[in-house]
Amino acid sequence: MKLEDLLSKIKPLEIIGDSNVDIKGINIDSRKIEPEHLFVAMRGTQVDGHKFIPKAVEQGAIAVLCEEISDPKDGVTYVRVADCEDCVGKVATTFYGNPTSHLKLVGVTGTNGKTTIATLLYNMFRQMGHKCGLLSTVCNYVDGKAYPTDHTTPDPIELNLLLAKMVDAGCEYAFMECSSHAIAQKRIGGLTFTGGLFSNLTRDHLDYHKTFENYRDAKKKFFDDLPKTAFAITNADDKNGMVMTQNTKATVKTYSTRTMADYTAHIIECHFEGMYLEMDGHEVGVQFIGKFNVSNLLAVYGAARMLGKQPEEILIVLSTLKSVAGRLEPIQSSDGYTAIVDYAHTPDALENVLSAIHEVLEGKDGKVITVCGAGGNRDKGKRPLMAQEAVKQSDKVIITSDNPRFEEPQDIINDMLVGLSAQQKKKVVAIVDRREAIKTACMLAQKGDVILVAGKGHEDYQDVKGVKHHFDDREECRKAMGM
């Protein structure tokens, strides 16, 4: 593609060199640059890409998109713009043939539930006979082919490459998680969405956004930017649900488990194997538990309706779908107790999962033992809140390591314990080694008890000092159970 064609959606402030050169690839990582590539110098949160312009040129970059031009080299075209972050998505989507003009793309945003909603939509529409793509925290898929992921939402270039692969594979639909980071950093810039879903909003990522208002506004911007032709489905049970859609041009629909809405549902019966629901006036059995999952399923139902599917077809498929890996995933021991592995890593998510467990245990004698921690180098303010939520709904709490990253695990544990009174601390034990914490929980558990192992869910590693060591909560539970 000619560079001048590639720049059609942006407004350069200055161009030094030939804009008629052929571009064979784009990258924001100078290490991946090859001859005749365009290098985009992004100002990241950790490093400034402008420092790597000489390296990119050395590796064969024929053009550079940047905010500052210094020491230009002959034979290289420099395109200066006001904001590379704002331009990179638009340039990437142009280079890859505007893939979202050939797909029905649905984005899911919110604090909790994004992975579940996006993955269930992907599984549902594939089961209905459609070719689909998925962009999620757990894994990216192009019509069944897996592409491992490091971020909830990939960078704009990788994102458009994956969307282009979906188009090439004949996909009709794509479902993606839209994180607050991705929205704030304009990683989804240039994409055209057919619809957007809002799950809920609670405290998270304040290490990055600094205030809850900034975090909320990042999510809201996703809906502000939806086109008039799109739909926006929001959670009427969340106090920020209607805030999300107040300025959108899209067609707004609501869902609720508690009040009047376009799509409603409530629980008729609940067991660890699943729930029996009344949804949109129909009765359906599903293989999920917890009120928060009723909300997730309503979001899925609403999106399917807005994408033209009939209620009966949606509910039949919904009844066959299984929980996403590491989300309320039960493991039964031969001794009669149950371990549940879940990704809950915010106070609200922990509260939801524990509430779901108590909904099933209601009227039974089983005790709840919770194993949890908090991630290092992330929002420290939520650590005491995590401990408080765990203690509130558990008979015993074991506070342990999560992904300590570059912090000392004991320091993170101490931050969690600060949130507890002397009385609350009586039912808490701190065990730094996560493997030993899970073993201890299994040793304490008796028939009918439930162990919640929270925080890591699907992850199969522990991040310690920049190294990812293999660690899987599900494997550790089975080992501790002698399975």
Summary of the structure (lengths in Angstrom):
residues: 483
radius of gyration: 23.9
end to end distance: 56.3
largest distance: 77.7
contacts: 1758
relative contact order: 0.08
helix: 35%
strand: 24%
